[in-house]
Amino acid sequence: MSDRKGSNMLTRVISGVAVAVIMLGIVWFGGAVTAIGLALISCIAYSEMISATGVRMDQAKGPCIFEVVGTGVIIIYYAMIFFEVSTTYLMLMVVLYVVVLMLIFVFTFPSYRASQVMRSYFSFVYAPVMLSFVLMTRQLSVSQGEGIYNVGFFSVWMTFISAWGSDTCAYFTGVLFGKHKITPRLSPKKSVEGCIGGVVGAGLLGLVYGVVLKNLGRLPEGDLWAYPLLGICGSVVGQIGDLAASAIKRNFGIKDYGNIIPGHGGIMDRFDSVIFTAPLIYLLTLIVLGK
């Protein structure tokens, strides 16, 4: 039994490192590589949510009409972000998608149920739209002197540092010191001590990252303090995102969202905390670094 646990842990670690390396490459290159990579990840996440929430009724084989249309909308949405279309039009796109879903519902009635429409829309906002803030952060730049400072390239990594770094710190802190369960009915292995360790760890990782940027001459004067702040805030919302994803799985009686990542499950199982940290890191980048 111990050998099996060790093997599972090794598989989980290798898969986790592989996902991190892939994301490093996708985000590092920027431009079309980042847009296409994140759009693909979002389409997979959307498909997993469609399946998990029961939009595909009666164990249907293959995608349903909501999934097909939703995938098309995701691709268009990411293309709009890539070409830096105004946020007003992005918001309009998100709103108009409701109209599209309702048109399908009305003109195919009674083939589909209202619950399928609502779950399809939730799946679209919850995964692809929230993940799109990674791309939006990566593309952020501000004027600095006579040039342009690509602040997004440096702050976007805090999305993953505050999410996955926090997860790692929370895990080891919980194993060593965890005594008080934070949500025993939802996630019995998570402890208050582990959550605190995750927040502190993410803050320290943010500080280390900021110091590295400063030593490399990539950090404007006075911005060092911002990175620990991003780490702490990202950790808090990332842990909420982790628990939220677990709550959805409990409600629908599934163990994992998929099986595309050995030892982790699906894209949603690995990116559940990133989904929550991405919009926050984008917002904080605008507020504290977008000078």
URVENQUI-V706137 format. One record per run of one state. SS is the DSSP state (H for helix, E for strand, - for the rest). FROM is the first residue (numbers start at 1). LEN is the number of residues. If there is no record, write none. Layout:
BEGIN
SS:FROM:LEN, SS:FROM:LEN
END
This chain:
BEGIN
-:1:1, H:2:28, -:30:1, H:31:22, -:53:4, H:57:3, -:60:5, H:65:18, -:83:4, H:87:21, -:108:6, H:114:25, -:139:3, E:142:3, -:145:2, E:147:3, -:150:1, H:151:5, -:156:1, H:157:21, -:178:3, E:181:1, -:182:9, E:191:1, H:192:24, -:216:8, H:224:29, -:253:8, E:261:1, -:262:3, E:265:1, -:266:1, H:267:23, -:290:2
END
